């Protein structure tokens, strides 16, 4: 998630390409980090504390953070934030893993929510429970997904940095051309399938919808709301098996139906960029996406409509993929300074500016209620749909085996999309691979 103006959570967004090397890096993290420590206390001769932040952002996200840091510097004279180090967010896990192993790591880093469980196994990750609970914004006022994403085994291991939710964006013109009414809340996946098929016009190169097809996290996280809606979960209650062995096949049957009808554009490259380009070129009727895509679609001149995800049950269900500001222990002075800055950054005044600049949803209800955010939402069609989705959104579990589970499910989805496997066979292979990861002692 390299927060740029088109994709708030990172990659060119949330192409969430967080798995792949993530699994290997997480394994390395757990075996090499004990005993690593920073040596610079960060206190200068003038008594000021300098902290290093690997922010992972580019373009508008970087510029927005620079502006906020400058404002922070104006509020006090005892802390300086250095934004000079680090890498883009997509490479952050590998960078952090290597830095912790070498004993030279930043004070704050932008860590994908799906990577936090692995990173937090390091003893150098600071517990932020006291920080968030004593901050000006009450912890209970944060959206549930924001709190859940940073809480591991009842401990707050990071602060939320970016919030999003999936919904369906529709091209109004293509719906009108096809004589199809725009979908409304409460629609079903069968409605989605029928609508995608009616929107598809092979003669003019128009697709009903799209799906990332490389097996990365961008491929996977679109399936979790379907699995949750059917009563499944990522990990079974016994902790030794996946929690979607039966219902996962049914969700994959919906994916298979899209592929068989040839109403889905299968993006062959990471990040979903080609899929989004097809939509912004006016050749795709619907795309499952998040608020990060609104600026890009607006700039392309697409008249769009946003509707909540369909479901099997009729109940609202979506996924939220928060990312985090993770704090590392480089000594007491730097930890205190990092806590102070992260707490300040998440206060509503700064959160509004950050969210408006990069396409994030408000982290807290207090932020959502601020006039500045309300004005931004009023002039941004569809933004309120994404924000309301936070009321019922779920997050992926902060589980060390998640990267391996995601990789296995990604392979299953792609095999079904490409017609190389049935949903049942694909799910069985996924279950076997994921179970192997779950039984490994951690």
PyMOL commands that set and color helices and strands:
alter all, ss='L'
color gray80, all
select helices_A, chain A and resi 21-32+59-75+89-102+113-119+129-133+139-141+144-149+172-178+189-199+202-204+217-229+247-260+270-280+291-299+332-345+348-358+365-369+371-378+383-389+402-417+423-438
alter helices_A, ss='H'
color red, helices_A
select strands_A, chain A and resi 49-54+79-82+108-112+151-152+155-156+159-162+167-171+209-212+233-235+242-243+264-267+286-289+304-307+323-327
alter strands_A, ss='S'
color yellow, strands_A
deselect
rebuild
show_as cartoon
